[in-house]
Amino acid sequence: MYWVGLPVAFAVALAVVPAGIRGLADAGFTRVNYRGEALAFPLGVLLVTSSVIALAPLAVLDDRAGLDLLDPELRRWIVYLLGISLLGILDDALGLGADEDSPRGWRGHFRALASGELSTGAIKALGAVALAAYTVTGTGNEWPMYLVDVALLVLTTNLFNLLDLRGGRVEKVLFLLFAGLCLGGWTFQPVDVLGLFLAPFLVGAWFTLRERAMLGDTGSNLAGAIAGVGLLVTLDDTARIIALAVVLGLTVFGEFRSISGTIGRVPPLRFIDSLGRSGPRDGSG
């Protein structure tokens, strides 16, 4: 019954997210998107809050009533998921955000670090490495695969941050990845473990696609963390090495080229990216 976490978290998100978006907007917590519109921000705070609220009744029933509602694996990975969310909140609250002078990408943040400037992005990157190094311990992996798993977890988290340039893009990639993992491995394991954190993104996508809210680093980093953990709990050693090569390649590409621009130039990607989104369907930028 591990799948129960998904509908429970979905139901909580239905109650929390719409009201939370109104609250963020009314309190002036907004950020201007690529089309110059002020949107409620950061939606990611509401998504992780929904998961935490849903966790309480599930944990009590799982332990006190002896029901199998939470996959035991979640105890390991929740440290990374919540830690990454906290680092994202730090970046959203204290970072320079859209400021054109703010450091961007791994290169920008580490250049700033080398010059004596500790940006919130650098703090987030260092914190993600530390969290991943801690979370992956105890898996019994030898050194090479331990390092592969840490790198895959951190780089996947960062990759989703690079994708968060258009409403709904992060969520679509996340859902497609989980569909591929479940169908490719003919297993529901990634949803059993992570449904509690995955479900709120189903609700959040409705608002990001309609340009009513922005995920922020809190949301995009959490999505990346969910994706990274999903890869680790589903794939065998060989597949994880291949996944790391793919994620590393996309990360390097995103550091030097525009991912949005590339999506806009490839018709099938442009079509998928624009599905359900309000406003122009060009995917460019």
N, C-alpha and C positions, 0 to 999 in steps of 0.2 A: 504493500500500500504506500510505498515511498512516493508515488506519483501524486498523492493527495496534497503535497505541498504546493504544487502548481496551481490548482483551482482555488485553494485557500488564499494564497498570495495574490492571485488575480482579483478575487473578491475584495480583499483589503485595498488593493490599488484602485479599484473602481470607486471606493469611498474616499480615499486619501488624495489621489492625484488631482482630480478636478477642483476640489476645494483648495488644495495646496497651491495650485496654479493661480487661482483667483487671489489667494492670500499673498503670494509673491508679487503679483502685479500691483495689488493695492498698496503694498508696503514699499513699492518702488524698486524691487529687486528685478531689474530687467537688463537686457543687453541687446545691442543693435546687431541684427543679422546681416548677411551679405547684400540684402536688398534694402537696407536702411530702415527696417522695421524693428521697433522695440518689443522684445518677447520676454515672457517670464523666464527667470534664470536664477539658479540652476535647477532644472528638472530632476537631475540625478539625485539630489538630496531627497526628493519625495519618493523616488523609486527605491532607494536603499532603506528609507524609513518604512515603506510598505512591507518590505521583506522582514525587517526586524520586528515589526508589529505582528506579522503573521507567524513568526517564529515562536512567540510566547505560547499560544494555545497548542500548537503542534508539539512543542517540547514537553509541555506538561502532560498531554495525553500520551505521548510516546513513552514517557518515563513512568508516570503514575498509573496509567491505565494499561500499560504493557502493550500498547499498539505500535506497530512498525510504521511510523509516519515520517521518520527522518532517517535517511541513509546514514549509517555510521561514518562514512567517508566525509560527510559534511563537516564533522568536527575538526578535521584537519584543514580543509580548504577555506572554512569561514574566516579563519585568521587572515588569510590573504585578501579575501573579498572585502571584509570590513576595513582592513588596514589600507587597501588601495582607495576605498571610498573616502576615508579620512584624509589621505594625501590629496585627493581630488578636491575635497572641500577646501583644504588649505590653499590650493592653487586658485580655485574660483574666488575665494574670499580675499586673498592677499596679493594674488598675481596681477600683472599688468594687463592681462587679457588681450584685448584687441589693439593695444597700444603698439604703433608701428616700430617703436624703439625697443620693445621687449624682445629678449632672446627667443629664438624659435628653433625647434627641432633639437636632436641630440647634439649636433655640432654647435648650435648657438648657445645652448645651456652650458656645455662643457668649455667653450671658449670663454664665456662669462666667468665660469668657475676658475679657470686658469688665470684670469685677470684679477681675481680676488672678489668677484661679485657672486654671491650665493643667491641665485634666483629661486623662486618657488618651484620652477620647473626642474631645476637641478636637485632640489630637496626631494621632489617627488620621484625622480629617477633613482636617486640613491636609496630612498626608502623602499621603492619597489624591489630593487635588488636584494636589500636586506630581508624584506618580507618573504621573497621567493626562496632565498637561501635557507631561511628558517623553516618554511612550510614544506619544502621538498625533503628535508632531513627525515630519517626514519623510514624511508621507502625501501631501503635495502639495496639501492642501486650502487654500483661501483662508480668510481670517480667520473669516468667519461660520460655515462648516462646521467649522473647527478648534475653535471655542468650543462648537459643538453637540456634537461628539464628546467633548470633555473633560467637558462637563456630563452627557451621557448615561452615560458610563463611571462617573463619581463617584456620580451619583444612583441608578443601578441598583445599584451596590455597597451604598449605604446602604439602599436599599429592602429588600433581602433581610435586612438586619439587623433592620429593623422587622417582618419576617414571622416571625422566629425566636422565636415565643412558644409553639409547640406542636411536639411531636416529629414529624418527617417533613414538615412543611409546606414548609420551604425546598426540600427535595429534590423534592417534587411539582411545585412551581412551576417549578423549574429544568428538570426533565425535560419538562414540558408546553411550556415555552418553546422548548426545542430541537426537540421534535417539530413544533411550529408553524413554526419557522424552516426546518427541513429539508423539510417537506411544502409549505409556502407558496412557497418558492423552488425546490422540486424539486431540492435539492442536498444533498450530504453535507458541504459545506465546513465548517460550524461544528464538526462532530464530527471531521473530519480535523485541524483546527487544535487543538481543545481536548479531544479524547477522553482524552488522557493525564491531565487533571485532572478530567474529568467522571466517569470510571469509578469512582473510589473512593467517590463519593457513592451509587452503586448499592449498595455494600456497607454503607456507613454508615447508609443509610436503614433497613436491617433492625434496627439497634440503636436508632436514635432513635424509630422507630415503636413499639418494644416497651419503651420507656422504660428502656433500659439505659445510655444515654449521651446527652450533650448536645453539640451542635455547638460552642457558644461563639461568640464573635465571630470567632475564627479560621476556623471553618467557614462561618458565615453570610456573612462578608465575602468569603471565597474563592468561595462560590457566586455571590454578587452580581457579583464580578469576572468570573467565567466567563460569566455571563449578559450582562454589559455588553460584553465582547469579542465574544461570539456575535452580538449585535446589530450591532456595528460591522463585522464581517467578512462579514455576510450582506446587510444592508439597503443600498439606495441612498440618496442624499441626502434625497429626499422622505420616504422611509419612516423614516429616522433622526430627522428633525424631528418626525414624528408620534409616534414612539416616545418621544422626549424629552418631548413634551407629556403623554403618558399617564403616564410615570414621574414627572414633576414633579407632576401632579395627585394621583397615589397617595401621593407623599411628603408633600405638603401635607395631604392627608386624614389620613395616619397621624400627623402632628404634633398634630392637634386631635381626632381621634376614635380609638376602639379598633378596630383591624383585626380582632382576634379576635372582638369583639362583633358587628361587621358580618357576618363569616362565619357566626357562630352564628345570625343572624337570617334568612339567605338559605338556604333548604333545599338547593338544588343545591350551593352552595359548602360548606355544612355536611357534606353527604354525602361529597363528594370529599375534604374536609379530614380526615374521620374514618376514611376507608378504611385498613384495615391497622393502625390504632393500637390499642394495648391500653388498657384503662380506659374511662371514660365517653365516649360518642360525642356529646357536646353541642357541642363546638367553641366554647363560650362562654368569656368571660374578659375 
